């Protein structure tokens, strides 16, 4: 059975956002692979080769940070726990924290050494401190990535150092970035620190646009010849947060320009509206043999929709359920779904629940229901003659 809502009725009940949909509104990225996600609604605004496993360069240090965050969260470590520095770690090339064997950095030092300085030496220290060897750490990190739903990720080391088996897709990096932002808000600010001094050497954060007034507040850059200039970044403006991952750009300047283009496009070309409040009835479903003839249908959580700014008045909605619903009905019972359609966007499907209890009807209700069935059959037979 289908119940339909008019566009105007829906707009009066709701306000815009897409849970886990995809926008097809065009954006021509210069990156060889990219993904852009509106985190509040789960809408994928841009998907360009996002599922291709590619060298992630230092963006994969986000996985090393996550493993460290989890160790602190579950009590294996605290921020003052110290780690030893191996000769292997000290000899790492590329971006460095400038650790030496005589040093005993704390967990907090190492978080900052990775988040701010992208230290390859710090990443190896963490891997060896958590798992004994970097190779053992890589196996654990790959398993953890799979558990998070990162299907196109294989971790071969802790730093992102070039390795033929060290691969991550941009979608997987977005999954990882989202998990860090939402699960570890106490640690996320480390990723936007402007500088960090270790061993009397001050170095600045490599993340572009931190002070550009665009809302950029964290995550990680990367570069190798195979990965190109890459970036996993997030920006917040007002109530919206956008996460983006790009790779294969030709220079630091191009990476910064592309990040700015993406941020401006994502925030200026899409509008978020709240369409339904929790518990607000969007329709009613007929009830079979219940004390009440209908039950209100509600959403459990706020429903937000993200719309292209130029298509805000073109939303339609439909309530779908199999009915009538047999009594008794319990409040919170799944009954149907709300389907919201917007041009150039994937449709949104929101589960609808019973908004009230409806007890089974007594003798008179059952008699009336049975009589209704008989009358409908008689009418149907008469119509077929």
C-alpha positions as CSV (number, residue, x, y, z in Angstrom):
1,X,0.0,0.0,0.0
2,X,1.3,3.5,-0.8
3,X,0.6,6.8,0.8
4,X,1.8,9.9,-1.0
5,X,2.8,13.3,0.3
6,X,2.7,16.4,-1.8
7,X,5.9,18.4,-2.3
8,X,4.5,21.3,-0.3
9,X,3.3,19.0,2.5
10,X,6.7,17.5,2.8
11,X,8.5,20.8,2.8
12,X,6.3,22.0,5.6
13,X,7.1,18.9,7.7
14,X,10.8,18.7,6.9
15,X,14.1,20.6,6.0
16,X,16.9,19.4,3.7
17,X,19.6,16.6,4.0
18,X,20.5,13.2,2.4
19,X,21.4,10.2,4.6
20,X,24.0,8.3,2.7
21,X,22.9,9.5,-0.8
22,X,25.1,10.7,-3.6
23,X,24.9,14.0,-5.4
24,X,25.5,14.1,-9.1
25,X,25.8,17.9,-9.3
26,X,28.9,18.4,-11.4
27,X,32.3,19.4,-10.1
28,X,35.3,18.9,-12.3
29,X,38.1,18.0,-10.0
30,X,41.8,18.1,-11.1
31,X,42.6,15.2,-8.7
32,X,43.1,11.8,-10.2
33,X,40.9,10.4,-7.4
34,X,38.7,12.1,-4.9
35,X,35.7,11.9,-2.6
36,X,33.8,14.7,-0.8
37,X,31.2,13.9,1.9
38,X,28.8,16.0,3.8
39,X,29.2,14.4,7.3
40,X,26.0,15.7,8.8
41,X,23.8,14.0,6.2
42,X,26.2,11.3,4.9
43,X,25.7,12.7,1.4
44,X,28.6,11.9,-1.0
45,X,28.9,15.1,-3.0
46,X,31.7,13.9,-5.3
47,X,33.0,10.4,-6.1
48,X,35.8,10.2,-8.6
49,X,37.7,6.9,-8.6
50,X,37.0,6.8,-4.9
51,X,37.1,3.0,-4.7
52,X,40.5,2.5,-6.5
53,X,43.2,1.2,-4.1
54,X,46.2,3.7,-4.5
55,X,49.3,4.6,-2.6
56,X,48.1,6.8,0.3
57,X,51.5,8.3,1.3
58,X,51.4,10.0,4.7
59,X,47.6,10.1,4.8
60,X,47.8,6.5,6.0
61,X,49.4,7.9,9.2
62,X,45.8,8.5,10.2
63,X,45.5,4.7,10.7
64,X,48.6,4.8,13.0
65,X,47.1,7.7,15.0
66,X,43.8,5.7,15.3
67,X,45.6,2.7,16.7
68,X,47.3,5.0,19.2
69,X,44.0,6.7,20.1
70,X,42.3,3.4,20.7
71,X,45.1,2.2,23.0
72,X,44.7,5.3,25.1
73,X,40.9,5.1,25.1
74,X,40.9,1.5,26.3
75,X,43.5,2.1,29.0
76,X,46.5,0.3,27.6
77,X,48.3,3.7,27.5
78,X,47.9,7.2,28.8
79,X,49.1,10.5,27.3
80,X,52.2,10.4,29.6
81,X,53.3,6.8,28.8
82,X,56.8,6.9,27.3
83,X,58.1,5.0,24.2
84,X,61.7,4.0,23.3
85,X,63.2,5.0,20.0
86,X,64.9,2.3,17.9
87,X,67.8,3.0,15.6
88,X,65.5,1.9,12.8
89,X,63.0,4.6,13.7
90,X,65.8,7.2,14.0
91,X,67.1,6.4,10.6
92,X,63.8,6.9,8.8
93,X,64.0,9.5,6.0
94,X,61.4,11.9,4.7
95,X,59.4,14.1,7.1
96,X,60.7,13.6,10.6
97,X,60.1,14.5,14.2
98,X,63.9,14.2,14.7
99,X,63.8,11.6,17.4
100,X,67.0,10.1,18.7
101,X,67.7,6.8,20.6
102,X,68.3,8.8,23.8
103,X,64.8,10.3,23.7
104,X,61.8,8.9,25.6
105,X,58.8,10.6,23.9
106,X,55.4,10.4,25.6
107,X,52.3,9.3,23.8
108,X,51.2,13.0,23.5
109,X,54.6,13.9,22.0
110,X,54.2,11.1,19.4
111,X,50.6,12.1,18.6
112,X,51.8,15.7,17.9
113,X,54.9,14.4,16.0
114,X,52.6,12.5,13.6
115,X,49.6,14.8,13.5
116,X,51.5,18.1,13.1
117,X,54.9,17.1,11.8
118,X,54.0,13.9,9.8
119,X,57.1,12.3,11.3
120,X,58.0,9.0,9.8
121,X,60.2,8.3,12.7
122,X,57.4,8.9,15.2
123,X,55.1,6.5,13.2
124,X,57.7,3.7,13.5
125,X,58.1,4.4,17.2
126,X,54.4,4.0,17.7
127,X,54.2,0.8,15.6
128,X,57.1,-0.8,17.5
129,X,55.7,0.3,20.8
130,X,52.3,-1.0,20.2
131,X,53.1,-4.3,18.3
132,X,56.8,-5.0,18.8
133,X,57.6,-4.7,15.1
134,X,56.3,-2.5,12.3
135,X,55.4,-5.7,10.3
136,X,53.2,-6.9,13.2
137,X,51.7,-3.5,13.5
138,X,50.8,-3.5,9.8
139,X,49.0,-6.8,10.1
140,X,47.0,-5.5,13.1
141,X,46.2,-2.2,11.3
142,X,45.0,-4.0,8.2
143,X,42.7,-6.1,10.4
144,X,41.4,-3.0,12.1
145,X,40.7,-1.3,8.8
146,X,38.7,-4.3,7.7
147,X,36.6,-4.1,10.9
148,X,35.9,-0.5,10.1
149,X,34.6,-1.3,6.7
150,X,37.7,-0.2,4.8
151,X,37.5,-2.9,2.1
152,X,40.2,-1.5,-0.2
153,X,43.0,-1.0,2.4
154,X,46.2,-3.0,3.0
155,X,48.6,-1.5,5.5
156,X,52.3,-2.5,4.9
157,X,53.9,0.1,7.3
158,X,53.1,2.8,9.8
159,X,54.3,5.8,7.9
160,X,53.0,5.6,4.4
161,X,56.5,5.0,3.1
162,X,56.3,3.7,-0.5
163,X,55.6,-0.1,-0.6
164,X,53.8,-2.0,-3.4
165,X,51.3,-3.5,-1.0
166,X,50.6,-0.3,1.0
167,X,47.3,0.8,-0.6
168,X,44.1,2.6,0.4
169,X,41.1,4.0,-1.5
170,X,39.9,7.5,-1.0
171,X,36.6,6.1,0.3
172,X,38.5,4.1,2.9
173,X,40.4,7.2,3.9
174,X,37.1,9.1,4.3
175,X,35.7,6.3,6.4
176,X,38.8,6.5,8.6
177,X,38.7,10.3,8.8
178,X,35.0,10.3,9.7
179,X,35.7,7.7,12.4
180,X,38.4,9.8,14.0
181,X,36.4,13.0,13.9
182,X,33.2,11.5,15.4
183,X,34.8,9.0,17.8
184,X,37.8,10.9,19.1
185,X,36.8,14.6,19.5
186,X,39.3,14.8,22.4
187,X,42.2,14.0,20.1
188,X,41.1,15.5,16.8
189,X,42.3,19.1,17.7
190,X,45.9,17.8,17.6
191,X,45.5,17.5,13.8
192,X,45.1,21.3,13.5
193,X,47.9,22.5,15.8
194,X,49.9,25.1,13.8
195,X,53.4,24.0,15.0
196,X,55.3,21.7,17.3
197,X,58.8,21.9,18.7
198,X,60.9,18.8,19.4
199,X,64.6,18.5,19.9
200,X,64.8,22.3,19.8
201,X,63.4,22.2,16.2
202,X,60.2,24.0,15.5
203,X,58.2,22.8,12.5
204,X,54.9,23.9,11.2
205,X,51.8,21.9,10.3
206,X,51.8,20.9,6.6
207,X,48.0,21.0,6.4
208,X,47.0,23.8,4.0
209,X,44.3,26.5,4.6
210,X,44.3,26.2,8.4
211,X,44.4,30.0,8.7
212,X,42.4,30.8,5.6
213,X,39.0,31.4,7.2
214,X,37.4,28.4,5.4
215,X,36.8,26.3,8.5
216,X,39.6,23.8,7.8
217,X,40.4,22.1,11.2
218,X,42.4,19.0,10.6
219,X,43.5,15.7,9.1
220,X,46.5,14.9,7.0
221,X,48.5,15.7,3.9
222,X,50.6,13.2,1.9
223,X,53.1,13.1,-1.0
224,X,55.1,10.5,-2.8
225,X,55.9,10.3,-6.5
226,X,53.3,7.5,-6.9
227,X,50.6,9.2,-4.8
228,X,51.2,12.7,-6.0
229,X,50.2,15.6,-3.7
230,X,47.3,14.3,-1.6
231,X,45.1,15.6,1.2
232,X,42.5,14.2,3.6
233,X,40.9,17.3,5.0
234,X,37.8,18.5,6.9
235,X,36.2,21.9,7.1
236,X,33.3,23.1,9.3
237,X,31.1,26.1,8.5
238,X,28.1,26.8,10.7
239,X,26.3,23.5,11.4
240,X,27.8,21.7,8.5
241,X,31.0,19.7,8.2
242,X,32.6,18.5,5.0
243,X,35.2,15.8,4.7
244,X,37.3,15.5,1.5
245,X,40.1,13.3,0.3
246,X,42.0,14.0,-2.9
247,X,45.1,12.5,-4.6
248,X,47.3,12.7,-7.6
249,X,47.7,16.5,-7.8
250,X,50.8,18.0,-9.3
251,X,52.1,20.4,-6.7
252,X,51.6,21.8,-3.2
253,X,50.0,24.9,-4.8
254,X,47.6,22.8,-6.9
255,X,46.7,20.7,-3.8
256,X,45.9,23.9,-1.9
257,X,43.9,25.4,-4.7
258,X,41.9,22.2,-5.2
259,X,41.1,22.0,-1.5
260,X,39.8,25.6,-1.6
261,X,37.7,25.0,-4.7
262,X,36.2,21.9,-3.1
263,X,35.3,23.6,0.1
264,X,33.8,26.6,-1.6
265,X,31.7,24.4,-3.9
266,X,30.6,22.0,-1.1
267,X,29.3,24.8,1.1
268,X,28.0,27.2,-1.5
269,X,26.3,24.9,-3.9
270,X,24.3,22.8,-1.4
271,X,21.8,23.7,1.3
272,X,20.9,21.7,4.4
273,X,17.3,21.6,5.7
274,X,15.7,19.7,8.6
275,X,12.7,18.0,7.2
276,X,11.4,16.0,10.2
277,X,11.8,16.3,13.9
278,X,12.0,13.1,16.0
279,X,8.6,11.8,16.7
280,X,6.8,14.1,14.3
281,X,4.1,12.3,12.3
282,X,4.6,12.3,8.6
283,X,1.6,10.1,7.7
284,X,-0.8,7.6,9.1
285,X,-1.1,3.8,8.4
286,X,-4.4,2.0,8.5
287,X,-4.6,-0.6,11.3
288,X,-6.4,-3.9,11.0
289,X,-8.7,-4.9,13.9
290,X,-7.2,-2.3,16.3
291,X,-8.9,-0.1,18.9
292,X,-7.8,2.9,16.6
293,X,-8.3,2.8,12.9
294,X,-4.9,4.3,12.2
295,X,-1.4,4.8,13.7
296,X,0.9,7.8,13.1
297,X,4.2,7.1,11.3
298,X,7.2,8.9,12.7
299,X,11.0,9.0,12.2
300,X,13.2,8.1,15.2
301,X,15.9,10.7,14.4
302,X,15.9,14.1,12.9
303,X,15.7,13.9,9.1
304,X,17.9,16.3,7.3
305,X,18.2,16.7,3.5
306,X,21.0,18.3,1.5
307,X,19.8,19.9,-1.7
308,X,21.5,21.6,-4.6
309,X,21.1,25.3,-4.0
310,X,19.4,25.8,-7.4
311,X,16.9,22.9,-7.0
312,X,15.5,23.6,-3.5
313,X,11.8,23.6,-4.6
314,X,12.0,20.3,-6.5
315,X,11.7,17.8,-3.7
316,X,9.0,15.0,-3.7
317,X,8.2,12.4,-1.1
318,X,6.3,9.2,-0.8
319,X,5.4,7.1,2.3
320,X,5.4,3.3,1.6
321,X,4.1,0.6,3.9
322,X,2.4,-2.8,3.7
323,X,-1.0,-2.5,5.2
324,X,-3.2,-2.4,6.9
325,X,-1.0,-3.1,9.8
326,X,-2.3,-5.9,12.0
327,X,-3.1,-5.0,15.7
328,X,-1.7,-4.9,18.2
329,X,0.8,-2.3,17.2
330,X,3.7,-1.2,19.5
331,X,5.1,2.3,19.5
332,X,8.6,2.2,17.8
333,X,7.6,-0.8,15.7
334,X,9.0,-0.6,12.1
335,X,6.1,0.0,9.7
336,X,7.3,1.6,6.5
337,X,9.7,4.2,5.0
338,X,9.7,7.7,3.7
339,X,11.3,8.0,0.3
340,X,12.5,11.5,-0.6
341,X,13.5,12.4,-4.2
342,X,15.5,15.4,-5.3
343,X,16.7,16.0,-8.9
344,X,20.4,15.2,-9.4
345,X,20.6,13.4,-6.1
346,X,20.2,9.8,-5.0
347,X,16.9,9.1,-3.3
348,X,16.7,9.2,0.5
349,X,15.0,6.3,2.4
350,X,14.1,7.0,6.0
351,X,12.6,4.2,8.2
352,X,9.2,5.1,9.7
353,X,8.1,3.7,13.0
354,X,4.7,3.5,14.7
355,X,4.2,6.6,16.8
356,X,1.8,5.1,19.3
357,X,0.5,1.9,20.7
358,X,-2.7,0.5,19.2
359,X,-4.2,-2.4,21.1
360,X,-6.2,-5.2,19.5
361,X,-9.8,-4.3,19.3
362,X,-12.6,-6.0,21.2
363,X,-15.6,-8.0,19.9
364,X,-17.4,-5.2,18.2
365,X,-14.2,-4.0,16.4
366,X,-13.6,-7.5,15.1
367,X,-17.2,-7.8,13.9
368,X,-17.0,-4.5,12.1
369,X,-13.7,-5.5,10.4
370,X,-15.1,-8.8,9.4
371,X,-18.2,-7.1,8.0
372,X,-16.0,-4.6,6.1
373,X,-14.2,-7.6,4.4
374,X,-17.5,-9.2,3.4
375,X,-18.8,-5.9,2.0
376,X,-15.6,-5.4,0.0
377,X,-15.8,-8.9,-1.5
378,X,-19.4,-8.4,-2.4
379,X,-18.7,-5.1,-4.0
380,X,-15.8,-6.6,-5.9
381,X,-17.9,-9.5,-7.1
382,X,-20.6,-7.1,-8.3
383,X,-18.1,-5.0,-10.2
384,X,-16.8,-8.1,-12.0
385,X,-20.3,-9.1,-13.3
